[in-house]
Amino acid sequence: MDNSHKFAQLGIAVALLGGVVTFIGLFPSVIGLEASAGVGVLQVLVILAGFSTLISGVYIFAQATYYPNRRHNLAQKIGVRLSMTGIVLATAIGLADVLGFGSNSPLIGQRPTLGPWQTGGMIGSFIIASLGVLIFVLLGENDPDDPNSPHDPDDTIVF
């Protein structure tokens, strides 16, 4: 078994771990934790960590399966940056009240919860990150043996 198969398996494992962590963040009662009213800060952090891990695992899998030992083209680099932008936006939106720039800042003695606008913003940011993955996978270089395909010798393989 060569390295690309091992990295593909690693990508599947990381993506699966991210999916499980995201699921636990969304539904904490699955592991026996009592759900409180609303979605709290810890729950938002677990959802964000899980989704970030999921996206990372998908990138590892896509690179190892579809583009082993190939340089990334401009569209793929844009896809990666779009995904990372989506994750950063989701983090900023999900933690807006905690960081002090949200519209539902908690009063003294209250804990911050995720509001409907923040929920919509996080879902939209997750969609943006997922579109970045699709761009990475679909717009990659198909045939490395094509003599007409441009290769920049200064470009490095990013994994």
PASEBA-1860 file (N, C-alpha, C; in nm, 3 decimals):
! residues 159
1> MDNSHKFA> 0.085/-0.117/0.000/0.000/0.000/0.000/0.090/0.123/0.000 ~ 0.065/0.214/-0.095/0.150/0.333/-0.103/0.098/0.443/-0.010 ~ 0.174/0.551/-0.006/0.142/0.659/0.088/0.010/0.727/0.059 ~ -0.030/0.735/-0.070/-0.156/0.804/-0.100/-0.275/0.729/-0.042 ~ -0.267/0.594/-0.038/-0.376/0.518/0.022/-0.380/0.537/0.174 ~ -0.262/0.546/0.234/-0.257/0.570/0.379/-0.311/0.708/0.413 ~ -0.277/0.809/0.331/-0.328/0.943/0.355/-0.479/0.949/0.329 ~ -0.528/0.873/0.231/-0.672/0.869/0.207/-0.745/0.810/0.327
9> QLGIAVAL> -0.688/0.703/0.383/-0.749/0.644/0.502/-0.743/0.740/0.620 ~ -0.632/0.811/0.634/-0.620/0.911/0.740/-0.725/1.020/0.721 ~ -0.744/1.065/0.596/-0.844/1.167/0.568/-0.984/1.122/0.604 ~ -1.016/0.996/0.573/-1.148/0.942/0.609/-1.164/0.939/0.760 ~ -1.060/0.896/0.831/-1.067/0.888/0.977/-1.082/1.027/1.039 ~ -1.008/1.125/0.989/-1.016/1.261/1.043/-1.153/1.321/1.013 ~ -1.203/1.300/0.891/-1.335/1.352/0.855/-1.444/1.286/0.939 ~ -1.433/1.157/0.962/-1.531/1.088/1.045/-1.526/1.140/1.190
17> LGGVVTFI> -1.407/1.159/1.242/-1.392/1.216/1.375/-1.457/1.355/1.382 ~ -1.433/1.437/1.281/-1.495/1.570/1.277/-1.646/1.563/1.271 ~ -1.699/1.469/1.194/-1.843/1.452/1.187/-1.902/1.410/1.320 ~ -1.834/1.320/1.390/-1.882/1.274/1.521/-1.876/1.389/1.622 ~ -1.768/1.465/1.623/-1.757/1.577/1.717/-1.863/1.683/1.687 ~ -1.887/1.710/1.559/-1.993/1.805/1.523/-2.128/1.755/1.570 ~ -2.154/1.627/1.549/-2.282/1.568/1.591/-2.299/1.577/1.743 ~ -2.191/1.552/1.816/-2.197/1.563/1.962/-2.221/1.708/2.003
25> GLFPSVIG> -2.160/1.802/1.931/-2.184/1.943/1.962/-2.328/1.985/1.936 ~ -2.386/1.930/1.831/-2.525/1.964/1.799/-2.624/1.896/1.893 ~ -2.594/1.772/1.929/-2.684/1.693/2.012/-2.607/1.634/2.130 ~ -2.582/1.713/2.236/-2.500/1.665/2.347/-2.566/1.552/2.427 ~ -2.697/1.535/2.414/-2.764/1.428/2.489/-2.725/1.290/2.436 ~ -2.663/1.284/2.319/-2.619/1.156/2.262/-2.516/1.089/2.353 ~ -2.433/1.169/2.419/-2.331/1.112/2.508/-2.371/1.123/2.655 ~ -2.497/1.155/2.678/-2.547/1.156/2.815/-2.541/1.290/2.885
33> LEASAGVG> -2.503/1.396/2.817/-2.502/1.528/2.880/-2.642/1.587/2.875 ~ -2.680/1.655/2.981/-2.811/1.717/2.984/-2.810/1.843/2.899 ~ -2.908/1.852/2.812/-2.919/1.971/2.727/-2.985/2.082/2.806 ~ -2.926/2.200/2.802/-2.985/2.315/2.869/-3.058/2.398/2.764 ~ -3.126/2.501/2.809/-3.199/2.586/2.715/-3.100/2.661/2.627 ~ -3.122/2.656/2.498/-3.036/2.728/2.404/-2.906/2.654/2.377 ~ -2.826/2.719/2.296/-2.695/2.665/2.259/-2.591/2.755/2.323 ~ -2.510/2.698/2.410/-2.411/2.776/2.483/-2.277/2.787/2.412
41> VLQVLVIL> -2.186/2.856/2.476/-2.055/2.882/2.419/-1.976/2.753/2.399 ~ -1.975/2.666/2.497/-1.902/2.540/2.484/-1.956/2.456/2.368 ~ -2.087/2.457/2.354/-2.148/2.382/2.245/-2.106/2.441/2.110 ~ -2.103/2.573/2.100/-2.060/2.637/1.975/-1.915/2.603/1.946 ~ -1.830/2.604/2.048/-1.689/2.570/2.028/-1.672/2.425/1.981 ~ -1.750/2.334/2.036/-1.742/2.194/1.994/-1.790/2.179/1.850 ~ -1.897/2.247/1.814/-1.947/2.242/1.675/-1.841/2.296/1.580 ~ -1.781/2.408/1.614/-1.677/2.468/1.529/-1.554/2.379/1.516
49> AGFSTLIS> -1.512/2.322/1.628/-1.395/2.231/1.622/-1.427/2.108/1.538 ~ -1.546/2.054/1.553/-1.584/1.937/1.475/-1.592/1.967/1.327 ~ -1.653/2.080/1.291/-1.665/2.112/1.150/-1.529/2.143/1.088 ~ -1.442/2.211/1.163/-1.307/2.239/1.113/-1.230/2.110/1.090 ~ -1.244/2.015/1.180/-1.179/1.885/1.165/-1.237/1.809/1.046 ~ -1.367/1.818/1.028/-1.433/1.754/0.914/-1.380/1.808/0.782 ~ -1.372/1.938/0.769/-1.322/2.000/0.646/-1.176/1.962/0.622 ~ -1.095/1.961/0.727/-0.954/1.921/0.713/-0.943/1.777/0.665
57> GVYIFAQA> -1.022/1.688/0.720/-1.021/1.549/0.678/-1.061/1.531/0.533 ~ -1.159/1.609/0.489/-1.203/1.600/0.349/-1.091/1.648/0.256 ~ -1.020/1.753/0.295/-0.907/1.799/0.213/-0.796/1.695/0.207 ~ -0.766/1.632/0.318/-0.663/1.527/0.317/-0.705/1.413/0.224 ~ -0.831/1.372/0.235/-0.881/1.263/0.150/-0.879/1.302/0.003 ~ -0.928/1.422/-0.030/-0.932/1.465/-0.170/-0.793/1.475/-0.230 ~ -0.700/1.530/-0.153/-0.563/1.542/-0.203/-0.502/1.404/-0.228 ~ -0.519/1.314/-0.135/-0.456/1.182/-0.147/-0.524/1.096/-0.253
65> TYYPNRRH> -0.653/1.112/-0.272/-0.726/1.027/-0.365/-0.723/1.079/-0.508 ~ -0.754/1.207/-0.525/-0.768/1.261/-0.660/-0.643/1.327/-0.715 ~ -0.562/1.384/-0.629/-0.447/1.462/-0.676/-0.318/1.425/-0.604 ~ -0.280/1.299/-0.599/-0.155/1.265/-0.530/-0.035/1.316/-0.609 ~ 0.058/1.376/-0.538/0.183/1.426/-0.596/0.160/1.526/-0.709 ~ 0.054/1.603/-0.700/0.027/1.705/-0.801/0.024/1.842/-0.734 ~ 0.066/1.939/-0.812/0.062/2.077/-0.762/-0.081/2.128/-0.768 ~ -0.113/2.220/-0.678/-0.246/2.281/-0.679/-0.249/2.393/-0.781
73> NLAQKIGV> -0.359/2.399/-0.855/-0.375/2.511/-0.946/-0.441/2.627/-0.873 ~ -0.462/2.737/-0.943/-0.515/2.857/-0.879/-0.656/2.834/-0.825 ~ -0.738/2.762/-0.898/-0.876/2.737/-0.852/-0.876/2.657/-0.723 ~ -0.788/2.559/-0.712/-0.781/2.481/-0.589/-0.734/2.565/-0.472 ~ -0.638/2.652/-0.496/-0.591/2.740/-0.389/-0.701/2.834/-0.344 ~ -0.781/2.881/-0.438/-0.895/2.966/-0.403/-0.996/2.885/-0.322 ~ -1.018/2.760/-0.359/-1.110/2.675/-0.284/-1.065/2.655/-0.140 ~ -0.937/2.633/-0.120/-0.885/2.616/0.017/-0.905/2.744/0.097
81> RLSMTGIV> -0.872/2.858/0.036/-0.887/2.985/0.107/-1.034/3.017/0.134 ~ -1.122/2.979/0.043/-1.265/2.999/0.064/-1.314/2.916/0.182 ~ -1.267/2.793/0.192/-1.305/2.709/0.306/-1.255/2.766/0.438 ~ -1.131/2.809/0.440/-1.077/2.865/0.563/-1.149/2.995/0.599 ~ -1.187/3.074/0.499/-1.263/3.195/0.525/-1.399/3.161/0.585 ~ -1.464/3.058/0.533/-1.592/3.014/0.589/-1.580/2.971/0.734 ~ -1.472/2.902/0.767/-1.452/2.857/0.905/-1.424/2.976/0.997 ~ -1.344/3.072/0.951/-1.317/3.191/1.032/-1.445/3.272/1.051
89> LATAIGLA> -1.525/3.286/0.946/-1.653/3.358/0.959/-1.745/3.287/1.057 ~ -1.753/3.154/1.047/-1.838/3.079/1.139/-1.792/3.099/1.284 ~ -1.662/3.103/1.305/-1.610/3.126/1.440/-1.645/3.265/1.490 ~ -1.626/3.365/1.405/-1.657/3.502/1.445/-1.806/3.519/1.472 ~ -1.888/3.460/1.387/-2.033/3.473/1.404/-2.080/3.395/1.526 ~ -2.030/3.275/1.543/-2.074/3.192/1.655/-2.033/3.247/1.790 ~ -1.921/3.316/1.795/-1.872/3.370/1.922/-1.889/3.521/1.933 ~ -1.976/3.579/1.850/-1.991/3.725/1.846/-2.032/3.782/1.981
97> DVLGFGSN> -2.128/3.720/2.049/-2.172/3.774/2.178/-2.063/3.763/2.284 ~ -1.989/3.656/2.279/-1.881/3.636/2.377/-1.768/3.736/2.353 ~ -1.739/3.762/2.226/-1.630/3.854/2.192/-1.670/4.000/2.204 ~ -1.800/4.027/2.224/-1.844/4.163/2.251/-1.898/4.241/2.133 ~ -1.909/4.181/2.016/-1.964/4.256/1.904/-2.097/4.198/1.854 ~ -2.158/4.112/1.933/-2.288/4.057/1.898/-2.401/4.146/1.946 ~ -2.521/4.120/1.897/-2.636/4.203/1.933/-2.709/4.150/2.056 ~ -2.677/4.030/2.102/-2.745/3.971/2.218/-2.647/3.952/2.333
105> SPLIGQRP> -2.576/4.056/2.368/-2.480/4.044/2.478/-2.553/4.006/2.605 ~ -2.502/3.908/2.678/-2.571/3.863/2.799/-2.562/3.967/2.911 ~ -2.666/3.968/2.993/-2.665/4.054/3.110/-2.581/3.988/3.219 ~ -2.556/4.061/3.325/-2.477/4.006/3.435/-2.552/3.887/3.495 ~ -2.484/3.776/3.509/-2.544/3.657/3.565/-2.607/3.565/3.461 ~ -2.613/3.608/3.336/-2.667/3.524/3.229/-2.552/3.469/3.146 ~ -2.579/3.357/3.083/-2.478/3.304/2.992/-2.519/3.335/2.848 ~ -2.423/3.360/2.762/-2.457/3.390/2.622/-2.511/3.266/2.551
113> TLGPWQTG> -2.608/3.287/2.467/-2.663/3.177/2.387/-2.661/3.216/2.240 ~ -2.673/3.118/2.157/-2.670/3.139/2.012/-2.808/3.184/1.965 ~ -2.814/3.300/1.903/-2.940/3.354/1.854/-2.971/3.307/1.713 ~ -3.089/3.341/1.661/-3.128/3.296/1.528/-3.042/3.354/1.416 ~ -2.998/3.479/1.430/-2.912/3.538/1.327/-2.774/3.472/1.327 ~ -2.727/3.440/1.445/-2.597/3.371/1.454/-2.608/3.230/1.396 ~ -2.718/3.164/1.422/-2.738/3.030/1.368/-2.736/3.034/1.215 ~ -2.811/3.128/1.159/-2.813/3.142/1.014/-2.676/3.177/0.957
121> GMIGSFII> -2.605/3.264/1.028/-2.471/3.301/0.983/-2.374/3.185/0.987 ~ -2.382/3.103/1.092/-2.294/2.986/1.101/-2.327/2.886/0.991 ~ -2.454/2.862/0.965/-2.492/2.769/0.859/-2.444/2.822/0.724 ~ -2.463/2.952/0.700/-2.413/3.011/0.576/-2.262/3.000/0.563 ~ -2.192/3.019/0.672/-2.046/3.007/0.669/-2.002/2.863/0.644 ~ -2.076/2.768/0.700/-2.046/2.628/0.673/-2.071/2.594/0.526 ~ -2.172/2.654/0.467/-2.199/2.634/0.323/-2.085/2.692/0.241 ~ -2.035/2.809/0.280/-1.921/2.869/0.209/-1.799/2.778/0.218
129> ASLGVLIF> -1.773/2.723/0.336/-1.658/2.633/0.351/-1.677/2.507/0.267 ~ -1.798/2.456/0.260/-1.824/2.337/0.180/-1.810/2.366/0.030 ~ -1.848/2.485/-0.012/-1.828/2.523/-0.153/-1.680/2.529/-0.187 ~ -1.599/2.572/-0.092/-1.454/2.572/-0.114/-1.401/2.432/-0.137 ~ -1.453/2.335/-0.063/-1.413/2.195/-0.084/-1.454/2.148/-0.223 ~ -1.577/2.181/-0.263/-1.623/2.142/-0.397/-1.537/2.204/-0.506 ~ -1.500/2.330/-0.490/-1.413/2.395/-0.587/-1.279/2.324/-0.593 ~ -1.225/2.288/-0.478/-1.096/2.218/-0.473/-1.104/2.086/-0.549
137> VLLGENDP> -1.209/2.010/-0.526/-1.219/1.877/-0.586/-1.252/1.884/-0.734 ~ -1.346/1.969/-0.772/-1.395/1.969/-0.910/-1.306/2.044/-1.007 ~ -1.231/2.142/-0.961/-1.152/2.223/-1.053/-1.004/2.191/-1.051 ~ -0.970/2.075/-1.000/-0.830/2.034/-0.999/-0.785/1.988/-1.137 ~ -0.656/1.975/-1.151/-0.596/1.932/-1.277/-0.621/1.782/-1.296 ~ -0.683/1.747/-1.407/-0.722/1.607/-1.429/-0.609/1.518/-1.476 ~ -0.533/1.562/-1.573/-0.433/1.476/-1.635/-0.294/1.539/-1.620 ~ -0.211/1.486/-1.533/-0.077/1.546/-1.518/0.015/1.514/-1.635
145> DDPNSPHD> -0.018/1.415/-1.718/0.066/1.378/-1.831/0.038/1.462/-1.955 ~ -0.060/1.550/-1.949/-0.095/1.634/-2.062/0.017/1.734/-2.086 ~ 0.078/1.734/-2.207/0.189/1.826/-2.232/0.145/1.972/-2.237 ~ 0.016/1.998/-2.255/-0.033/2.135/-2.262/-0.068/2.192/-2.125 ~ -0.062/2.108/-2.021/-0.097/2.159/-1.888/0.021/2.235/-1.831 ~ -0.004/2.355/-1.781/0.106/2.437/-1.728/0.151/2.387/-1.591 ~ 0.281/2.377/-1.575/0.339/2.342/-1.445/0.439/2.448/-1.408 ~ 0.423/2.504/-1.292/0.515/2.604/-1.243/0.616/2.535/-1.153
153> PDDTIVF> 0.744/2.528/-1.192/0.842/2.457/-1.111/0.865/2.520/-0.975 ~ 0.830/2.649/-0.960/0.850/2.714/-0.831/0.737/2.685/-0.733 ~ 0.628/2.630/-0.784/0.512/2.602/-0.699/0.540/2.474/-0.619 ~ 0.501/2.474/-0.495/0.524/2.357/-0.411/0.396/2.278/-0.397 ~ 0.408/2.153/-0.363/0.293/2.069/-0.339/0.248/2.097/-0.196 ~ 0.124/2.141/-0.183/0.068/2.173/-0.052/-0.023/2.058/-0.013 ~ 0.001/2.005/0.103/-0.083/1.893/0.148/-0.162/1.930/0.267
END
